[in-house]
Amino acid sequence: MSLIENASSTKGKILVIDDESEVREVLRLHLESGNYNVIEASDGEEGISMMKSGANLLQVGLILCDIRMPKVNGIEAIDYLKQNAPSIPIIVVTGYPDSDLAVSLMKKGVKDYLVKPVEKEKLLAKVAEVLASPQEFDYV
């Protein structure tokens, strides 16, 4: 793969938004073992500012996002991301399972809802499945 192709490929880039550094580290190690490039944000606010940095939105193929975080929580971050980058799929990874919340997030366009701790094989299978599905574009 040429440098240009590598730089323009978003499929292998994953943004992990979670306030627990240990969780981010485990997710990163799991994802890197699957040959994904991981970018980390420590909360929703940092995730949003990373997405807004530069001339264009940060180019990633997938976002893994926690729900309960300080500053900007996962629901607020997901609302922002779905509004400003609707074609980037989001998977929620949370330690607090809530079926009503899961249903409401799926209605907002979240691709899946995983409960921590997530097994490596399950995470990699879900990430591969979501990245293999066609991107959805919402033209306004």
C-alpha positions in Angstrom: 0.0 0.0 0.0 1.4 3.4 -0.9 1.8 6.2 1.5 -1.2 8.1 -0.1 -3.4 5.0 0.1 -2.4 4.4 3.7 -3.1 8.0 4.7 -6.4 8.1 3.0 -7.6 4.8 4.4 -9.9 5.3 7.3 -11.1 1.7 7.8 -8.2 0.8 10.0 -8.4 3.9 12.2 -10.4 3.7 15.4 -11.1 6.4 17.9 -11.6 5.1 21.5 -13.3 7.5 23.8 -13.2 6.3 27.5 -12.3 8.1 30.7 -10.6 5.0 32.2 -7.0 4.7 31.0 -6.9 1.0 31.8 -9.9 0.4 29.6 -8.5 2.4 26.8 -5.2 0.5 27.1 -7.0 -2.9 27.0 -9.1 -1.9 24.0 -6.0 -0.5 22.2 -4.1 -3.7 22.8 -7.0 -5.8 21.5 -7.5 -3.6 18.5 -3.8 -3.3 17.6 -3.6 -7.1 17.7 -6.2 -7.0 14.9 -3.9 -4.5 13.0 -6.0 -1.5 13.7 -4.6 2.0 14.3 -6.0 3.4 17.6 -6.4 7.0 18.6 -7.4 7.6 22.2 -9.5 10.3 23.9 -10.0 10.5 27.7 -13.5 11.8 27.6 -16.3 13.0 25.3 -14.9 16.6 25.3 -11.5 15.4 24.1 -13.0 13.1 21.6 -15.0 15.9 20.1 -12.1 18.3 20.0 -9.9 15.6 18.3 -12.6 15.1 15.7 -12.7 18.9 15.1 -8.9 19.4 15.0 -7.4 20.4 11.6 -9.2 21.6 8.5 -11.5 18.6 8.3 -13.1 16.2 10.7 -10.6 13.6 11.9 -10.8 10.7 9.5 -11.6 7.5 11.4 -13.4 4.4 10.3 -15.1 3.7 13.6 -15.6 5.2 17.1 -15.8 3.1 20.3 -17.4 5.3 23.0 -18.1 4.9 26.7 -21.2 6.4 28.2 -20.4 7.5 31.8 -17.6 10.1 31.6 -16.8 13.5 33.1 -17.1 16.8 31.2 -18.9 15.6 28.1 -20.6 12.2 28.6 -21.0 9.6 25.9 -24.6 10.4 25.0 -23.6 14.1 24.4 -20.5 13.0 22.4 -22.6 10.6 20.3 -25.2 13.3 19.6 -22.5 15.6 18.4 -20.7 12.9 16.3 -23.9 11.6 14.7 -24.8 15.2 13.8 -21.4 16.2 12.4 -20.0 12.9 11.2 -23.1 10.7 10.5 -21.2 8.3 8.3 -18.8 7.2 11.0 -20.1 4.1 12.8 -20.2 4.1 16.6 -20.1 1.2 19.0 -20.9 1.9 22.7 -18.7 0.1 25.2 -20.0 0.6 28.7 -19.7 -0.9 32.2 -23.3 -0.1 33.0 -25.7 -2.2 30.9 -29.1 -0.5 30.5 -31.5 -2.0 28.0 -33.6 1.2 27.6 -30.4 3.2 27.0 -29.2 0.6 24.5 -32.5 0.8 22.6 -32.4 4.6 22.5 -28.8 4.7 21.3 -29.5 2.1 18.6 -32.4 4.4 17.4 -29.8 7.2 17.2 -27.8 5.1 14.8 -25.3 3.5 17.2 -24.2 0.2 15.6 -23.9 -1.9 18.7 -23.8 -1.8 22.5 -21.1 -3.9 24.2 -20.7 -4.4 28.0 -17.3 -4.2 29.7 -15.2 -6.2 30.1 -15.4 -7.0 26.4 -13.7 -10.2 25.3 -11.0 -9.7 22.7 -12.5 -12.1 20.1 -16.0 -10.5 20.5 -14.6 -7.0 20.1 -12.5 -7.8 17.0 -15.4 -9.7 15.4 -17.9 -6.8 16.0 -15.4 -4.2 14.8 -14.7 -6.2 11.6 -18.4 -6.7 11.1 -19.2 -3.0 11.4 -16.2 -1.9 9.3 -17.2 -4.4 6.5 -20.8 -3.1 6.3 -21.4 -0.2 3.8 -21.1 3.3 5.2 -24.4 5.1 5.6 -24.5 8.6 4.2 -27.2 11.1 5.2 -27.3 13.8 2.5 -29.1 16.9 3.7 
